Structures are given as C-alpha cells and as structure tokens.
C-alpha cells in the first residue's frame, strides 16, 4: 500500500485507523507467540 492511495482515501484519519489496526494485530501476534 502506498502513501498516496491512503491520502486519496481521506488522508490522516485513515492512516491513524490503519495504524491502530496494525498495532492491534501486532499485539495479538505477541500474545500468540507468548502462550504457544
């Protein structure tokens, strides 16, 4: 995914939302590795 496409879809608010989803996914991966 490119920055230009993100900007065309609403700019900063969308980038922050995507960043939040990525962080949530990373946390799930960390917990999965920790308890596996």
C-alpha positions, 0 to 999 in steps of 0.5 A: 500500500502506498502513501498516496492511495491512503491520502486519496482515501481521506488522508490522516484519519485513515492512516491513524485507523490503519495504524491502530489496526496494525498495532492491534494485530501486532499485539495479538501476534505477541500474545500468540507467540507468548502462550504457544 
